[in-house]
Amino acid sequence: MSTASGDSPILLQRSLESGRIHSAYLLSGPGSAPQDAALDFVRALVCQRPGGPCGECLDCRRSRPGEPIALDGTGRKGPLLRHVGDHADLFWIERGEGGTRVTIGQVRALQNALHLRSTEGGRRAAVIADAEHLNQEAQNALLRILEEPPPQTTLVLATTTATGLLPTVRSRCQRVRFEADPTAAQQTPECAATRARLDGIATAAIPELLDWAAEYRGARAAVVDGVEVFLETASLWMRDRVTTAVRESEADVTRDLDAFNTLNDCRKTLSQRNANPQMVVERALLALRESALR
């Protein structure tokens, strides 16, 4: 399947309206937008009314989200996957509670579930949330589903960034990208505080930056989400710097662009199993300071 791109959920809505549903979609972007759109989309796939979810038919009532069941990536203390609401043909997997990866055991459980006959005789769909946290073994197992999808089945991957996914996984998905909302990000207290600190990074000493990065020390599962927020906020801050420099006709933004590329590399590194979140932040901060010294 060739990879297409979209700037918004319009692609998903057009798929629903035309009835041309692909076997796999990859939704990427900051915040909760990809997961929220993935949930609405799979609910619409089983809705009894065109273009749903209508919220009123039997399938919509069954797929209405309730209190989520905590998952366990090992399957020892909880299920590997869960249904969307109480709908037997909709599945959801994500990192287990306290876990750092979506595991091969979860993907295999999903594979087994999708190869069973549909309970209602219609479409089935599954969402893999936190898809950036699929380990390599899980991605290789996922390829088997993507290469030979069961009939009437759609897989939706939701992720903040697709850079950590194998090219073979990305190439088999219809792409939908969600853009960041800079205004909303700046209104978040945590992001506003980070931006204020970044405004003074040019005068920050190296030990001060290392102390900042040390704030992300600890168990990976506990700090990785905070690092993702930091990298997204720093990217927005850097984008504003470049925009201002271009507007004011400053001659050289090479360092800014280099720092922006480093932030993207940091996102990719963070998605790897053994990446140290504190060291990822150190690398990002040093690149940002270098760009600010122009």
Secondary structure as a PSIPRED ss2 file (coil, helix, strand):
# PSIPRED VFORMAT (PSIPRED V4.0)

   1 M C   1.000  0.000  0.000
   2 S C   1.000  0.000  0.000
   3 T C   1.000  0.000  0.000
   4 A C   1.000  0.000  0.000
   5 S C   1.000  0.000  0.000
   6 G C   1.000  0.000  0.000
   7 D C   1.000  0.000  0.000
   8 S C   1.000  0.000  0.000
   9 P C   1.000  0.000  0.000
  10 I H   0.000  1.000  0.000
  11 L H   0.000  1.000  0.000
  12 L H   0.000  1.000  0.000
  13 Q H   0.000  1.000  0.000
  14 R H   0.000  1.000  0.000
  15 S H   0.000  1.000  0.000
  16 L H   0.000  1.000  0.000
  17 E H   0.000  1.000  0.000
  18 S H   0.000  1.000  0.000
  19 G C   1.000  0.000  0.000
  20 R C   1.000  0.000  0.000
  21 I C   1.000  0.000  0.000
  22 H C   1.000  0.000  0.000
  23 S C   1.000  0.000  0.000
  24 A E   0.000  0.000  1.000
  25 Y E   0.000  0.000  1.000
  26 L E   0.000  0.000  1.000
  27 L E   0.000  0.000  1.000
  28 S E   0.000  0.000  1.000
  29 G C   1.000  0.000  0.000
  30 P C   1.000  0.000  0.000
  31 G C   1.000  0.000  0.000
  32 S C   1.000  0.000  0.000
  33 A H   0.000  1.000  0.000
  34 P H   0.000  1.000  0.000
  35 Q H   0.000  1.000  0.000
  36 D H   0.000  1.000  0.000
  37 A H   0.000  1.000  0.000
  38 A H   0.000  1.000  0.000
  39 L H   0.000  1.000  0.000
  40 D H   0.000  1.000  0.000
  41 F H   0.000  1.000  0.000
  42 V H   0.000  1.000  0.000
  43 R H   0.000  1.000  0.000
  44 A H   0.000  1.000  0.000
  45 L H   0.000  1.000  0.000
  46 V H   0.000  1.000  0.000
  47 C C   1.000  0.000  0.000
  48 Q C   1.000  0.000  0.000
  49 R C   1.000  0.000  0.000
  50 P C   1.000  0.000  0.000
  51 G C   1.000  0.000  0.000
  52 G C   1.000  0.000  0.000
  53 P C   1.000  0.000  0.000
  54 C C   1.000  0.000  0.000
  55 G C   1.000  0.000  0.000
  56 E C   1.000  0.000  0.000
  57 C C   1.000  0.000  0.000
  58 L H   0.000  1.000  0.000
  59 D H   0.000  1.000  0.000
  60 C H   0.000  1.000  0.000
  61 R H   0.000  1.000  0.000
  62 R H   0.000  1.000  0.000
  63 S C   1.000  0.000  0.000
  64 R C   1.000  0.000  0.000
  65 P C   1.000  0.000  0.000
  66 G C   1.000  0.000  0.000
  67 E C   1.000  0.000  0.000
  68 P C   1.000  0.000  0.000
  69 I C   1.000  0.000  0.000
  70 A C   1.000  0.000  0.000
  71 L C   1.000  0.000  0.000
  72 D C   1.000  0.000  0.000
  73 G C   1.000  0.000  0.000
  74 T C   1.000  0.000  0.000
  75 G C   1.000  0.000  0.000
  76 R C   1.000  0.000  0.000
  77 K C   1.000  0.000  0.000
  78 G C   1.000  0.000  0.000
  79 P C   1.000  0.000  0.000
  80 L C   1.000  0.000  0.000
  81 L C   1.000  0.000  0.000
  82 R E   0.000  0.000  1.000
  83 H E   0.000  0.000  1.000
  84 V C   1.000  0.000  0.000
  85 G C   1.000  0.000  0.000
  86 D C   1.000  0.000  0.000
  87 H C   1.000  0.000  0.000
  88 A C   1.000  0.000  0.000
  89 D C   1.000  0.000  0.000
  90 L E   0.000  0.000  1.000
  91 F E   0.000  0.000  1.000
  92 W E   0.000  0.000  1.000
  93 I E   0.000  0.000  1.000
  94 E C   1.000  0.000  0.000
  95 R C   1.000  0.000  0.000
  96 G C   1.000  0.000  0.000
  97 E C   1.000  0.000  0.000
  98 G C   1.000  0.000  0.000
  99 G C   1.000  0.000  0.000
 100 T C   1.000  0.000  0.000
 101 R C   1.000  0.000  0.000
 102 V E   0.000  0.000  1.000
 103 T C   1.000  0.000  0.000
 104 I H   0.000  1.000  0.000
 105 G H   0.000  1.000  0.000
 106 Q H   0.000  1.000  0.000
 107 V H   0.000  1.000  0.000
 108 R H   0.000  1.000  0.000
 109 A H   0.000  1.000  0.000
 110 L H   0.000  1.000  0.000
 111 Q H   0.000  1.000  0.000
 112 N H   0.000  1.000  0.000
 113 A H   0.000  1.000  0.000
 114 L H   0.000  1.000  0.000
 115 H C   1.000  0.000  0.000
 116 L C   1.000  0.000  0.000
 117 R C   1.000  0.000  0.000
 118 S C   1.000  0.000  0.000
 119 T C   1.000  0.000  0.000
 120 E C   1.000  0.000  0.000
 121 G C   1.000  0.000  0.000
 122 G C   1.000  0.000  0.000
 123 R C   1.000  0.000  0.000
 124 R E   0.000  0.000  1.000
 125 A E   0.000  0.000  1.000
 126 A E   0.000  0.000  1.000
 127 V E   0.000  0.000  1.000
 128 I E   0.000  0.000  1.000
 129 A C   1.000  0.000  0.000
 130 D C   1.000  0.000  0.000
 131 A H   0.000  1.000  0.000
 132 E H   0.000  1.000  0.000
 133 H H   0.000  1.000  0.000
 134 L E   0.000  0.000  1.000
 135 N C   1.000  0.000  0.000
 136 Q H   0.000  1.000  0.000
 137 E H   0.000  1.000  0.000
 138 A H   0.000  1.000  0.000
 139 Q H   0.000  1.000  0.000
 140 N H   0.000  1.000  0.000
 141 A H   0.000  1.000  0.000
 142 L H   0.000  1.000  0.000
 143 L H   0.000  1.000  0.000
 144 R H   0.000  1.000  0.000
 145 I H   0.000  1.000  0.000
 146 L H   0.000  1.000  0.000
 147 E H   0.000  1.000  0.000
 148 E C   1.000  0.000  0.000
 149 P C   1.000  0.000  0.000
 150 P C   1.000  0.000  0.000
 151 P C   1.000  0.000  0.000
 152 Q C   1.000  0.000  0.000
 153 T E   0.000  0.000  1.000
 154 T E   0.000  0.000  1.000
 155 L E   0.000  0.000  1.000
 156 V E   0.000  0.000  1.000
 157 L E   0.000  0.000  1.000
 158 A E   0.000  0.000  1.000
 159 T E   0.000  0.000  1.000
 160 T C   1.000  0.000  0.000
 161 T C   1.000  0.000  0.000
 162 A C   1.000  0.000  0.000
 163 T C   1.000  0.000  0.000
 164 G C   1.000  0.000  0.000
 165 L C   1.000  0.000  0.000
 166 L C   1.000  0.000  0.000
 167 P H   0.000  1.000  0.000
 168 T H   0.000  1.000  0.000
 169 V H   0.000  1.000  0.000
 170 R H   0.000  1.000  0.000
 171 S C   1.000  0.000  0.000
 172 R C   1.000  0.000  0.000
 173 C C   1.000  0.000  0.000
 174 Q E   0.000  0.000  1.000
 175 R E   0.000  0.000  1.000
 176 V E   0.000  0.000  1.000
 177 R E   0.000  0.000  1.000
 178 F C   1.000  0.000  0.000
 179 E C   1.000  0.000  0.000
 180 A C   1.000  0.000  0.000
 181 D C   1.000  0.000  0.000
 182 P H   0.000  1.000  0.000
 183 T H   0.000  1.000  0.000
 184 A H   0.000  1.000  0.000
 185 A H   0.000  1.000  0.000
 186 Q H   0.000  1.000  0.000
 187 Q H   0.000  1.000  0.000
 188 T C   1.000  0.000  0.000
 189 P H   0.000  1.000  0.000
 190 E H   0.000  1.000  0.000
 191 C H   0.000  1.000  0.000
 192 A H   0.000  1.000  0.000
 193 A H   0.000  1.000  0.000
 194 T H   0.000  1.000  0.000
 195 R H   0.000  1.000  0.000
 196 A H   0.000  1.000  0.000
 197 R H   0.000  1.000  0.000
 198 L H   0.000  1.000  0.000
 199 D H   0.000  1.000  0.000
 200 G C   1.000  0.000  0.000
 201 I H   0.000  1.000  0.000
 202 A H   0.000  1.000  0.000
 203 T H   0.000  1.000  0.000
 204 A C   1.000  0.000  0.000
 205 A C   1.000  0.000  0.000
 206 I H   0.000  1.000  0.000
 207 P H   0.000  1.000  0.000
 208 E H   0.000  1.000  0.000
 209 L H   0.000  1.000  0.000
 210 L H   0.000  1.000  0.000
 211 D H   0.000  1.000  0.000
 212 W H   0.000  1.000  0.000
 213 A H   0.000  1.000  0.000
 214 A H   0.000  1.000  0.000
 215 E C   1.000  0.000  0.000
 216 Y C   1.000  0.000  0.000
 217 R C   1.000  0.000  0.000
 218 G C   1.000  0.000  0.000
 219 A C   1.000  0.000  0.000
 220 R H   0.000  1.000  0.000
 221 A H   0.000  1.000  0.000
 222 A H   0.000  1.000  0.000
 223 V H   0.000  1.000  0.000
 224 V H   0.000  1.000  0.000
 225 D H   0.000  1.000  0.000
 226 G H   0.000  1.000  0.000
 227 V H   0.000  1.000  0.000
 228 E H   0.000  1.000  0.000
 229 V H   0.000  1.000  0.000
 230 F H   0.000  1.000  0.000
 231 L H   0.000  1.000  0.000
 232 E H   0.000  1.000  0.000
 233 T H   0.000  1.000  0.000
 234 A H   0.000  1.000  0.000
 235 S H   0.000  1.000  0.000
 236 L H   0.000  1.000  0.000
 237 W H   0.000  1.000  0.000
 238 M H   0.000  1.000  0.000
 239 R H   0.000  1.000  0.000
 240 D H   0.000  1.000  0.000
 241 R H   0.000  1.000  0.000
 242 V H   0.000  1.000  0.000
 243 T H   0.000  1.000  0.000
 244 T H   0.000  1.000  0.000
 245 A H   0.000  1.000  0.000
 246 V H   0.000  1.000  0.000
 247 R H   0.000  1.000  0.000
 248 E C   1.000  0.000  0.000
 249 S C   1.000  0.000  0.000
 250 E C   1.000  0.000  0.000
 251 A C   1.000  0.000  0.000
 252 D C   1.000  0.000  0.000
 253 V C   1.000  0.000  0.000
 254 T H   0.000  1.000  0.000
 255 R H   0.000  1.000  0.000
 256 D H   0.000  1.000  0.000
 257 L H   0.000  1.000  0.000
 258 D H   0.000  1.000  0.000
 259 A H   0.000  1.000  0.000
 260 F H   0.000  1.000  0.000
 261 N H   0.000  1.000  0.000
 262 T H   0.000  1.000  0.000
 263 L H   0.000  1.000  0.000
 264 N H   0.000  1.000  0.000
 265 D H   0.000  1.000  0.000
 266 C H   0.000  1.000  0.000
 267 R H   0.000  1.000  0.000
 268 K H   0.000  1.000  0.000
 269 T H   0.000  1.000  0.000
 270 L H   0.000  1.000  0.000
 271 S C   1.000  0.000  0.000
 272 Q C   1.000  0.000  0.000
 273 R C   1.000  0.000  0.000
 274 N C   1.000  0.000  0.000
 275 A C   1.000  0.000  0.000
 276 N C   1.000  0.000  0.000
 277 P H   0.000  1.000  0.000
 278 Q H   0.000  1.000  0.000
 279 M H   0.000  1.000  0.000
 280 V H   0.000  1.000  0.000
 281 V H   0.000  1.000  0.000
 282 E H   0.000  1.000  0.000
 283 R H   0.000  1.000  0.000
 284 A H   0.000  1.000  0.000
 285 L H   0.000  1.000  0.000
 286 L H   0.000  1.000  0.000
 287 A H   0.000  1.000  0.000
 288 L H   0.000  1.000  0.000
 289 R H   0.000  1.000  0.000
 290 E H   0.000  1.000  0.000
 291 S H   0.000  1.000  0.000
 292 A H   0.000  1.000  0.000
 293 L C   1.000  0.000  0.000
 294 R C   1.000  0.000  0.000
